[in-house]
Amino acid sequence: MIGTSETTGEVTVRFQHSDDIWRDFPALVPFALHVEGVGPGVSVDDQVARYCDLAARRAAPESELPEIQAWRRAFTRMGLKPTQYRCASESLLRRFRKEGALPRLHPLIDLCNAVSIAFAVPVAVFDVAYVSGPLEVRYATGEETYLTFSGETEHPAAEEVIFADAEGRAHARRWTNRQSGLSAVRDTTADVLIVAEALHESARADVERLATALYDELTALWPVSPKSEILTASAPRFDF
C-alpha cells in the first residue's frame, strides 16, 4: 500500500511476505532495508575485494553450504529443479568460483553482490521508483507480468513465488532466482529497497551479521541514513 502520513505528509510503502509464504516456509528470516541517495559516483573496490576474499575462504563448494542447501530444498518444494533454477547467491558463487571475480554493474549492486557471496545469502535490490506498493512476496495467480532484461514480457505461472506489486507486476520470479529488468538499479537510481532472505538453521544470526555489515558499508560510502528491519511471522511488515 502507498499511503500518506497525516502528521508528516510523507509517502509510505509496505514490503512483506504473505501469510502463505510464512506458513509454508516457517524457517524464513528476511531482512529489508530502505535507503535514499545511493548514486553511482563512489568506488567500492576495497569493499568488494574484502567480501570476495571472505567468499573465497570457504573450503566447501557452494552446493555443500547449508545456506545454499536450504534454498535448494525450498526450490524443490516449489516444484523446481534446484540445479536448473538456482537462488541468486548460488548463481553468483558459481560464477565467482569459475571466474574468480564478479561482474561490475553499479557500485550498489557490486557491493550487494559481494556481500551476498560472502554470506551465501540472496540479496535483491529494487529501484523504488518503479515499484507500485505494496511489494509482497507471494504466490502468483498467473495474471502478473514480468519484464525481462531483454525487454520481453513474461507471465509467471500460477503458484510461482514472486515479488509482486499493487499493479500485478512481478519484480522477481521464482522467489530468489531472477529479478526483473523493470526495477533494476541504473545510474539514475537514488531510492532503493534491499531485501535479503535466508532459510538455514543459523539464519537469524547470519542475517543479523549481514544486516550490520550492509548498514555499515552504506553509511560509510554514501551520506545516507538507511532504515532497516529483520522481519518475522509475527511482525512481517516493513514500512518505509
C-alpha positions as a Markdown table, in Angstrom:
| # | Residue | x | y | z |
|---|---|---|---|---|
| 1 | Met | 0.0 | 0.0 | 0.0 |
| 2 | Ile | 1.1 | 3.5 | -0.7 |
| 3 | Gly | -0.3 | 6.0 | 1.8 |
| 4 | Thr | 0.4 | 9.4 | 3.3 |
| 5 | Ser | 1.2 | 10.1 | 6.9 |
| 6 | Glu | -1.3 | 12.6 | 8.3 |
| 7 | Thr | 1.3 | 14.1 | 10.6 |
| 8 | Thr | 4.3 | 14.4 | 8.2 |
| 9 | Gly | 2.8 | 14.2 | 4.7 |
| 10 | Glu | 5.5 | 11.6 | 3.8 |
| 11 | Val | 4.6 | 8.8 | 1.5 |
| 12 | Thr | 5.0 | 5.3 | 2.9 |
| 13 | Val | 5.4 | 2.0 | 1.1 |
| 14 | Arg | 5.0 | -1.5 | 2.5 |
| 15 | Phe | 7.1 | -4.7 | 2.0 |
| 16 | Gln | 6.1 | -8.0 | 3.4 |
| 17 | His | 5.7 | -11.8 | 2.8 |
| 18 | Ser | 2.3 | -13.3 | 2.5 |
| 19 | Asp | 0.8 | -15.4 | 5.2 |
| 20 | Asp | 1.0 | -18.4 | 2.8 |
| 21 | Ile | 4.8 | -18.0 | 2.5 |
| 22 | Trp | 5.3 | -17.8 | 6.2 |
| 23 | Arg | 3.1 | -20.9 | 6.6 |
| 24 | Asp | 5.0 | -22.9 | 4.0 |
| 25 | Phe | 8.5 | -21.7 | 4.9 |
| 26 | Pro | 8.5 | -21.1 | 8.7 |
| 27 | Ala | 12.3 | -21.0 | 8.9 |
| 28 | Leu | 12.4 | -17.9 | 6.7 |
| 29 | Val | 14.4 | -14.9 | 8.0 |
| 30 | Pro | 14.0 | -11.8 | 5.9 |
| 31 | Phe | 15.9 | -8.5 | 6.2 |
| 32 | Ala | 14.6 | -5.3 | 4.5 |
| 33 | Leu | 16.5 | -2.0 | 4.2 |
| 34 | His | 15.4 | 1.2 | 2.5 |
| 35 | Val | 17.9 | 3.9 | 1.6 |
| 36 | Glu | 17.8 | 7.1 | -0.4 |
| 37 | Gly | 20.8 | 8.8 | -2.0 |
| 38 | Val | 22.8 | 5.9 | -3.4 |
| 39 | Gly | 24.3 | 7.3 | -6.6 |
| 40 | Pro | 26.9 | 5.8 | -8.8 |
| 41 | Gly | 29.8 | 8.2 | -8.0 |
| 42 | Val | 31.6 | 6.1 | -5.4 |
| 43 | Ser | 34.3 | 3.4 | -5.5 |
| 44 | Val | 33.5 | 0.1 | -3.8 |
| 45 | Asp | 36.7 | -1.7 | -5.0 |
| 46 | Asp | 38.0 | -2.2 | -1.4 |
| 47 | Gln | 34.7 | -3.5 | -0.1 |
| 48 | Val | 34.1 | -5.9 | -3.0 |
| 49 | Ala | 37.7 | -7.3 | -2.6 |
| 50 | Arg | 37.2 | -7.8 | 1.1 |
| 51 | Tyr | 33.9 | -9.7 | 0.7 |
| 52 | Cys | 35.1 | -11.7 | -2.2 |
| 53 | Asp | 38.1 | -12.8 | -0.1 |
| 54 | Leu | 35.7 | -14.0 | 2.6 |
| 55 | Ala | 33.8 | -16.0 | 0.0 |
| 56 | Ala | 37.0 | -17.5 | -1.4 |
| 57 | Arg | 38.0 | -18.7 | 2.0 |
| 58 | Arg | 35.1 | -21.2 | 2.2 |
| 59 | Ala | 36.5 | -24.6 | 1.6 |
| 60 | Ala | 33.3 | -26.3 | 0.5 |
| 61 | Pro | 31.7 | -25.9 | -2.9 |
| 62 | Glu | 28.5 | -23.9 | -2.9 |
| 63 | Ser | 26.3 | -27.0 | -3.2 |
| 64 | Glu | 27.6 | -28.1 | 0.3 |
| 65 | Leu | 26.9 | -24.8 | 2.1 |
| 66 | Pro | 24.0 | -25.0 | 4.5 |
| 67 | Glu | 22.7 | -21.6 | 3.3 |
| 68 | Ile | 22.5 | -22.9 | -0.3 |
| 69 | Gln | 21.2 | -26.3 | 0.7 |
| 70 | Ala | 18.3 | -24.7 | 2.4 |
| 71 | Trp | 17.4 | -22.8 | -0.7 |
| 72 | Arg | 17.7 | -25.9 | -2.8 |
| 73 | Arg | 15.2 | -27.6 | -0.5 |
| 74 | Ala | 12.9 | -24.6 | -0.9 |
| 75 | Phe | 13.1 | -24.7 | -4.7 |
| 76 | Thr | 12.3 | -28.4 | -4.6 |
| 77 | Arg | 9.3 | -27.8 | -2.5 |
| 78 | Met | 8.2 | -25.1 | -5.1 |
| 79 | Gly | 8.4 | -27.8 | -7.8 |
| 80 | Leu | 11.6 | -26.5 | -9.4 |
| 81 | Lys | 14.7 | -28.4 | -10.1 |
| 82 | Pro | 17.3 | -26.8 | -7.8 |
| 83 | Thr | 20.1 | -27.4 | -10.3 |
| 84 | Gln | 18.2 | -25.8 | -13.1 |
| 85 | Tyr | 16.9 | -22.8 | -11.1 |
| 86 | Arg | 19.3 | -21.6 | -8.5 |
| 87 | Cys | 18.9 | -18.9 | -5.9 |
| 88 | Ala | 20.8 | -15.7 | -6.7 |
| 89 | Ser | 23.6 | -16.3 | -4.2 |
| 90 | Glu | 24.3 | -19.7 | -5.5 |
| 91 | Ser | 24.5 | -18.4 | -9.1 |
| 92 | Leu | 26.9 | -15.7 | -8.0 |
| 93 | Leu | 29.0 | -18.1 | -6.1 |
| 94 | Arg | 29.3 | -20.5 | -9.1 |
| 95 | Arg | 30.3 | -17.6 | -11.3 |
| 96 | Phe | 32.8 | -16.4 | -8.7 |
| 97 | Arg | 34.3 | -19.8 | -8.4 |
| 98 | Lys | 34.7 | -20.2 | -12.1 |
| 99 | Glu | 35.9 | -16.7 | -13.0 |
| 100 | Gly | 37.5 | -15.5 | -9.8 |
| 101 | Ala | 35.6 | -12.3 | -9.9 |
| 102 | Leu | 32.1 | -10.8 | -10.1 |
| 103 | Pro | 30.7 | -8.7 | -12.9 |
| 104 | Arg | 30.8 | -4.9 | -12.2 |
| 105 | Leu | 27.5 | -3.2 | -12.8 |
| 106 | His | 26.9 | -0.3 | -10.4 |
| 107 | Pro | 28.5 | 0.4 | -7.0 |
| 108 | Leu | 25.5 | -0.5 | -5.0 |
| 109 | Ile | 24.9 | -3.8 | -7.0 |
| 110 | Asp | 28.6 | -4.6 | -6.8 |
| 111 | Leu | 28.6 | -4.2 | -3.1 |
| 112 | Cys | 25.4 | -6.2 | -2.5 |
| 113 | Asn | 26.6 | -9.0 | -4.8 |
| 114 | Ala | 29.9 | -9.2 | -2.9 |
| 115 | Val | 28.0 | -9.3 | 0.4 |
| 116 | Ser | 25.7 | -11.9 | -1.0 |
| 117 | Ile | 28.5 | -14.3 | -1.8 |
| 118 | Ala | 30.3 | -13.6 | 1.5 |
| 119 | Phe | 27.3 | -14.7 | 3.4 |
| 120 | Ala | 25.9 | -17.1 | 0.7 |
| 121 | Val | 22.5 | -15.4 | 1.1 |
| 122 | Pro | 20.4 | -13.9 | -1.7 |
| 123 | Val | 20.3 | -10.1 | -1.8 |
| 124 | Ala | 17.8 | -8.3 | -4.0 |
| 125 | Val | 17.9 | -4.6 | -4.8 |
| 126 | Phe | 14.9 | -2.8 | -6.2 |
| 127 | Asp | 14.6 | 0.7 | -7.6 |
| 128 | Val | 11.6 | 2.0 | -5.6 |
| 129 | Ala | 10.7 | 4.5 | -8.4 |
| 130 | Tyr | 9.5 | 1.5 | -10.5 |
| 131 | Val | 7.5 | -0.3 | -7.7 |
| 132 | Ser | 3.9 | 0.4 | -7.0 |
| 133 | Gly | 3.5 | -0.7 | -3.4 |
| 134 | Pro | 2.7 | -2.8 | -1.6 |
| 135 | Leu | 5.6 | -5.1 | -2.6 |
| 136 | Glu | 4.8 | -8.6 | -1.4 |
| 137 | Val | 6.5 | -12.0 | -1.7 |
| 138 | Arg | 3.6 | -14.2 | -2.5 |
| 139 | Tyr | 2.3 | -17.0 | -4.8 |
| 140 | Ala | 1.4 | -15.8 | -8.3 |
| 141 | Thr | -2.1 | -16.0 | -9.7 |
| 142 | Gly | -0.8 | -16.4 | -13.3 |
| 143 | Glu | -2.0 | -13.0 | -14.3 |
| 144 | Glu | 1.0 | -11.0 | -13.3 |
| 145 | Thr | 3.5 | -9.5 | -15.8 |
| 146 | Tyr | 7.3 | -9.8 | -15.6 |
| 147 | Leu | 9.7 | -7.7 | -17.7 |
| 148 | Thr | 13.0 | -9.5 | -18.6 |
| 149 | Phe | 16.3 | -7.6 | -19.0 |
| 150 | Ser | 16.0 | -8.1 | -22.8 |
| 151 | Gly | 12.6 | -6.3 | -22.8 |
| 152 | Glu | 10.3 | -9.3 | -23.2 |
| 153 | Thr | 7.2 | -9.7 | -21.1 |
| 154 | Glu | 6.5 | -13.0 | -19.3 |
| 155 | His | 3.7 | -14.3 | -17.2 |
| 156 | Pro | 4.8 | -16.2 | -14.1 |
| 157 | Ala | 2.9 | -19.5 | -13.7 |
| 158 | Ala | 0.2 | -19.7 | -11.1 |
| 159 | Glu | 1.7 | -20.7 | -7.6 |
| 160 | Glu | 5.1 | -19.5 | -8.6 |
| 161 | Val | 6.7 | -17.4 | -5.7 |
| 162 | Ile | 7.2 | -13.8 | -6.9 |
| 163 | Phe | 7.8 | -10.3 | -5.6 |
| 164 | Ala | 4.5 | -8.6 | -6.7 |
| 165 | Asp | 3.4 | -5.0 | -6.5 |
| 166 | Ala | 0.0 | -3.5 | -6.4 |
| 167 | Glu | -0.3 | -3.3 | -10.3 |
| 168 | Gly | 0.4 | -7.0 | -10.7 |
| 169 | Arg | 3.9 | -6.6 | -11.8 |
| 170 | Ala | 6.4 | -9.3 | -10.8 |
| 171 | His | 9.7 | -7.8 | -9.7 |
| 172 | Ala | 11.3 | -11.2 | -9.2 |
| 173 | Arg | 10.5 | -14.6 | -10.5 |
| 174 | Arg | 11.0 | -18.0 | -8.7 |
| 175 | Trp | 11.5 | -16.2 | -5.4 |
| 176 | Thr | 15.2 | -15.5 | -5.3 |
| 177 | Asn | 16.1 | -16.9 | -8.7 |
| 178 | Arg | 15.7 | -13.9 | -11.1 |
| 179 | Gln | 14.9 | -10.2 | -10.8 |
| 180 | Ser | 13.0 | -8.1 | -13.3 |
| 181 | Gly | 14.6 | -5.6 | -15.6 |
| 182 | Leu | 11.8 | -3.1 | -14.7 |
| 183 | Ser | 13.1 | -2.2 | -11.2 |
| 184 | Ala | 16.8 | -2.9 | -11.8 |
| 185 | Val | 19.2 | -0.4 | -10.4 |
| 186 | Arg | 20.6 | 2.1 | -13.0 |
| 187 | Asp | 22.7 | 5.2 | -12.9 |
| 188 | Thr | 19.7 | 7.4 | -12.2 |
| 189 | Thr | 18.6 | 5.3 | -9.3 |
| 190 | Ala | 18.6 | 7.0 | -5.9 |
| 191 | Asp | 15.9 | 5.3 | -3.8 |
| 192 | Val | 16.2 | 1.6 | -3.2 |
| 193 | Leu | 14.7 | -1.3 | -1.2 |
| 194 | Ile | 17.2 | -4.1 | -0.4 |
| 195 | Val | 15.9 | -7.5 | 0.7 |
| 196 | Ala | 18.0 | -10.4 | 2.0 |
| 197 | Glu | 16.4 | -13.8 | 2.8 |
| 198 | Ala | 17.7 | -16.9 | 4.4 |
| 199 | Leu | 16.3 | -20.3 | 5.4 |
| 200 | His | 19.1 | -22.3 | 7.0 |
| 201 | Glu | 19.5 | -23.2 | 10.7 |
| 202 | Ser | 21.6 | -20.3 | 11.7 |
| 203 | Ala | 19.8 | -17.8 | 9.5 |
| 204 | Arg | 18.8 | -15.4 | 12.2 |
| 205 | Ala | 22.4 | -14.9 | 13.5 |
| 206 | Asp | 23.8 | -14.8 | 9.9 |
| 207 | Val | 21.2 | -12.3 | 8.7 |
| 208 | Glu | 21.8 | -10.1 | 11.6 |
| 209 | Arg | 25.5 | -10.0 | 10.7 |
| 210 | Leu | 24.7 | -9.4 | 7.1 |
| 211 | Ala | 22.4 | -6.5 | 8.1 |
| 212 | Thr | 25.0 | -4.9 | 10.2 |
| 213 | Ala | 27.7 | -5.2 | 7.5 |
| 214 | Leu | 25.5 | -3.8 | 4.8 |
| 215 | Tyr | 24.3 | -0.9 | 7.0 |
| 216 | Asp | 27.9 | 0.0 | 8.0 |
| 217 | Glu | 29.1 | -0.1 | 4.3 |
| 218 | Leu | 26.2 | 2.0 | 3.0 |
| 219 | Thr | 26.7 | 4.7 | 5.6 |
| 220 | Ala | 30.5 | 4.8 | 5.1 |
| 221 | Leu | 30.2 | 5.0 | 1.3 |
| 222 | Trp | 27.2 | 7.4 | 0.9 |
| 223 | Pro | 25.8 | 10.3 | 3.1 |
| 224 | Val | 22.7 | 8.2 | 3.9 |
| 225 | Ser | 20.5 | 7.2 | 6.8 |
| 226 | Pro | 19.1 | 3.7 | 6.0 |
| 227 | Lys | 16.0 | 2.3 | 7.7 |
| 228 | Ser | 16.1 | -1.4 | 8.2 |
| 229 | Glu | 14.4 | -4.3 | 9.9 |
| 230 | Ile | 14.6 | -8.1 | 10.3 |
| 231 | Leu | 11.0 | -9.4 | 9.8 |
| 232 | Thr | 9.2 | -12.3 | 11.4 |
| 233 | Ala | 5.9 | -14.1 | 11.0 |
| 234 | Ser | 4.5 | -12.1 | 13.9 |
| 235 | Ala | 5.9 | -8.8 | 12.6 |
| 236 | Pro | 6.1 | -9.3 | 8.9 |
| 237 | Arg | 5.6 | -5.7 | 7.6 |
| 238 | Phe | 8.3 | -3.2 | 6.7 |
| 239 | Asp | 7.0 | 0.4 | 6.1 |
| 240 | Phe | 9.3 | 3.0 | 4.6 |
